[in-house]
Amino acid sequence: MPYIKQERRCAEGAFQTNDALDQWFSELGNMENGLCAGDLNYILSMVIHKYTMKKGLSYQTASEVNAAMHGAYHEYERNVIDPYEDKKKEENGSVSIMDCND
């Protein structure tokens, strides 16, 4: 989300939240089953629920949460998944001739 200004990214508590998440992920990673998708689902759900409780449950809030989740997914896809797939395509070749953009 490059359009989010630095002062919003660095709002009071942001660094503590990042540190807390780092610690939580580290502790979960050291547990018997390690870090799993369920842990990520839980964390994301907690953020969404807290946002909803703070704003109040309404159509508007639900719409905002839905839009934010879709936006975060597309941001992740654009910046993480797509470059990874491009790298793997270079390493291993295309699946078929339909994948070739050459």
C-alpha positions in Angstrom: 0.0 0.0 0.0 2.4 2.6 -1.2 -0.2 5.4 -1.0 -0.3 5.1 2.8 1.8 8.0 4.1 4.8 7.3 6.4 3.2 9.1 9.4 0.2 6.7 9.2 2.5 3.7 9.0 4.5 4.9 12.0 1.5 5.9 14.2 2.0 5.3 17.9 1.7 1.6 18.5 2.6 0.5 15.0 6.1 -0.6 16.0 4.9 -2.3 19.1 2.4 -4.2 17.0 5.1 -5.3 14.6 7.4 -6.4 17.4 4.5 -8.3 19.1 3.7 -10.1 15.8 7.4 -11.0 15.3 7.5 -12.4 18.8 4.2 -14.3 18.3 5.3 -15.8 15.0 8.6 -16.8 16.6 6.9 -18.5 19.5 4.4 -20.2 17.2 7.3 -21.3 14.9 9.0 -23.0 17.9 5.9 -25.0 18.9 5.5 -28.6 18.0 3.5 -28.1 14.8 5.1 -24.8 13.9 3.4 -21.8 12.3 0.4 -22.7 10.2 -2.3 -21.2 8.0 -4.7 -21.4 10.9 -2.5 -19.0 12.9 -2.5 -16.5 10.1 -6.3 -16.8 9.7 -6.7 -16.2 13.5 -4.5 -13.0 13.4 -6.3 -11.6 10.3 -9.7 -12.4 11.9 -8.7 -10.7 15.1 -7.7 -7.5 13.2 -11.0 -7.6 11.2 -13.1 -8.2 14.3 -11.3 -5.4 16.2 -11.9 -3.0 13.3 -15.5 -3.9 13.2 -16.0 -3.5 16.9 -14.2 -0.1 16.8 -16.3 1.2 13.8 -19.5 -0.6 14.8 -21.2 -3.4 12.8 -23.0 -1.9 9.8 -23.3 -2.4 6.1 -20.7 0.3 5.6 -18.2 -1.3 8.0 -18.8 -4.8 6.4 -18.2 -3.2 3.0 -15.0 -1.5 4.1 -13.7 -4.8 5.6 -14.6 -6.7 2.5 -12.9 -4.1 0.2 -9.8 -4.1 2.4 -9.5 -7.9 2.4 -9.8 -7.9 -1.4 -7.3 -5.1 -1.7 -4.8 -6.8 0.6 -5.1 -10.0 -1.4 -4.5 -8.2 -4.7 -1.6 -6.3 -3.2 0.0 -9.6 -2.0 -0.7 -11.2 -5.4 0.9 -8.3 -7.3 3.9 -7.9 -5.1 4.7 -11.4 -3.9 3.0 -14.2 -5.9 3.3 -12.8 -9.4 7.1 -12.1 -9.1 7.6 -15.5 -7.6 5.7 -17.2 -10.4 7.7 -15.2 -13.0 11.0 -16.4 -11.3 9.8 -20.0 -11.3 8.7 -19.7 -15.0 12.2 -18.5 -15.9 13.8 -21.4 -13.9 11.5 -24.2 -15.0 9.9 -23.0 -18.2 6.3 -22.4 -19.1 3.6 -24.9 -18.4 2.5 -24.8 -22.0 2.9 -22.7 -25.2 -0.2 -20.8 -24.0 1.8 -19.4 -21.1 4.6 -18.0 -23.3 4.6 -14.2 -23.8 7.7 -14.3 -26.0 
